[in-house]
Amino acid sequence: MKKIGIFSILLSFCLLSLASAMDLKVEGRKLLSQKPPFTVGLPEEFQFIHSSSAENKDENSLTRSFLFVKAKNKQAEDILIVQIADKTNPQAGPMAIPTLKPLAEKRFFSKGKIKKKGLEINYLTQVMAWNPDAPSLRPLGVKGITVPSHWALQGQCLFPYYDEQEQAVFIRYSKDANSFGFGVSQEGKNWEKDSILGNEKKVFEIFQKTFMEMMDSIRVQ
């Protein structure tokens, strides 16, 4: 049977049809999903911006995508993207779960796995540059929220929902490196793993601690 390569959706954010915002929502500092049922504690209160769905016929799956933001003075400080892949063909093989990879090997990053109530959660934290023109962020502009061309810290986690692999969850949370209250460099070389020091390393460590607390807060039914 053909395996499903679910995450050609990893970087795409296809806007083909509206996904139900009721499937996944934020209440206070908690992310609540109904399909599949799980919750995640969040470091901030987020505003819902957009949802969409895209059918991947060749991969026998449907991807639902949800975009949230925490903004200050109409400028994004924290961005949360949640994507859920649903298997659409019961006769197809199990979903193929890829390995998370950093956007740039030379930049500072950390990755690993944690096991939690029958789940194996892959995670990655990294330094990245926000791209205001990225397709995944365009709905923010429609809502009048700008995305600065700043360095950001990003955490990713990816897990199949239990061993049946009928669904998989991919979460990306990123935060403007300038929003921590420390003066940080805008020079790319100062964010590389062989040279990161001072405030740049400090904000990475703060962000990584916050993101790991998010991972620890995941609860499934």
N, C-alpha and C positions, 0 to 999 in steps of 0.2 A: 504494500500500500504506500502511496505517496505521502511523504512527510510534509507538514505545513511549515514553510519558512516565514514565521509570523512577522519578523521585524525588518522587512523592507520598510516598515512603518517607523523605524527608529528615528530617522531624521525627517521623514515626510510628515506632512500634517494636512492630508488631502481634505478639501472642503466640498465633498460631493453632496451630502445631505445632512440635515440637522439631526443630531443625536439628542435623546431625551435628557434634559438637564436634571430630571427627577432621578435618573439612574445613579447620579453621583452629585453630591453637594457638599458645601462647607457650612458648618454651624459653629460659630465662635472660632475656636482654634482646633476644630476636629473635622477631618475629611471623612464623609460617610458614603459608602458605596452599597447599593442594593444588589447589583448584578455584576460580579459576585459579591456576597456580603463580607465587607471588611471595613475597618476604621483605621485612621492614622492620626496621631496627634501632630499638630502643626505649630511652628514657632511664631507665627503671625496670624492675624485675621485677614483673610483674603476675600477679594471681590470677584464674583463670577463674571467672566467676560464672554465666553463663546463655547459652543459645543458643536461637534460635527461627527459624521460617520463615513467610512469608506469601505466598500466591498473589495476584497482581494480574491477574485475568482480563481486565479491560478494557484492560490495558496489555501483555498477553502476556508477563508476566515473573513470576519468583519471587524474593523477597528473603530472603536468609539474614542473620541478625543475631547478633552476638556481643558480649558485655559482659564487660569485664575491669576490675579495680580494683587499686590499690596503697593499702592502708589502714594507719593507725597508731592503735593503741589503739581498734580497731573504728570508726574514722572515716575516711572516704574522703579521700585527698589527691590522687590522680591517677585519672582515669577514662578508659577507652579503649573506644570503640564502633566496631565494624567492620561494615559492611553491604555485601553483594555481591548485585548484581542479575543474574539469569540470564535470558536470552531463552528463552521456552518455545515460541514459534511460529516455525519456520524461514522461513515465508512472510511474516512481518511485516517491516515496514521497519526501518531502523536505530534503535537507541535514541536518544532525544532527551536529550542531556546538558545540564542547566540550568547557569546561571551561579551561582556561590556568592555569597550576599549576607549582609552582617552583620545580626545581630538588631536592632541599633539604629544608625542612621547617625551619631548624635551621639557615640557612644562611640568610643574609639580603636580603629582596626583597620588592617590592611594586607592586600593581596591581590595576586595575580599568577599567572603561569604559568611552568612550567619544562618543558623537553623532555628526555626521557631514553629512549634506546634504543627509538625508535619510539612512545613514549608522550607525550601532552600532559597534564600534571598541573596542574589548577587548585588553588590553595591560598588559604586565608584564615586570618589570625590576628586575634583580637578579644578584647575584654573582655566578659564576660557574668556574669550572676548565676546560681549554681546554684539549681535548684528541687527540693527534696527530694521533692515530690509528682509530679514528672514521670513519666509512664508508663514511659519508658525506664530509669528508675533504681529502680523498685519492686523488682526482683529483689535489689537490694542490701539492702533492709530485711528481706527474707525470710531472708537470710544473716546478719542481725544487724549489718550495717554501716550506720552513719548517714551521711547526706550533709548537711554543714553549709550553712546559708543564707548562704554567703559569696560575695564576688566571686571570679571565677576567670578564668584565661586559657585560651582555647580555640584550637586549631588544627584546621582542616578541610582535607582534600584529596580530590579527586574526579577519577577518570580512567576512560575506557573502556579495556578491555583490548585493545590494538592496534586497528587500523582496522576490523576486522570488526564491532566493537561488538556482539558476542554476550554480553558480560558487562561490568559496570562496578563499580568499587570506590569506596566512600565511607568515609573514616576520620575520626573525631572524637576528638581527644585534649584533655583539659582538666585543669587543675591549680589547686588552691586557692591564691589569691593570698597567703594567710597562711602558706603552707608554705615560702616562700623565705627566711625568717629576717630579713626586714625589716619594720618597722612600716609598714603600709599603711592608707590611709583606707577607711572603710566608707561614705563619702558618695559617692553616684553622680556628683555634679558633678566630683569630683576624678579621675574616670576618663574624662571627656569629651575628645575630640580637641583641643578648643580650650583646655583648661586642664590637661591631664595634665602633672605635673612630679615631681621628686624621686623618692621610692621607688616610686611608682606607675609612672612611666615606666621606672625601672630594672628592675623585675620583668617588665614587658612586653618589654623588649629582651632580657633573659635568656631568657625563654620563647620569643620569636621565634627566637633563635639555635638553641635546642634543637630547635624544631619544624622549622626548615630543615635541620638535620642529619638529622632523621628522613626528610625528603623526599629528601635526597641519598643516603640509604642504601637506597632502594627498588631492589630487583633483581627482574627478571622473566625468565621462561624462554620 
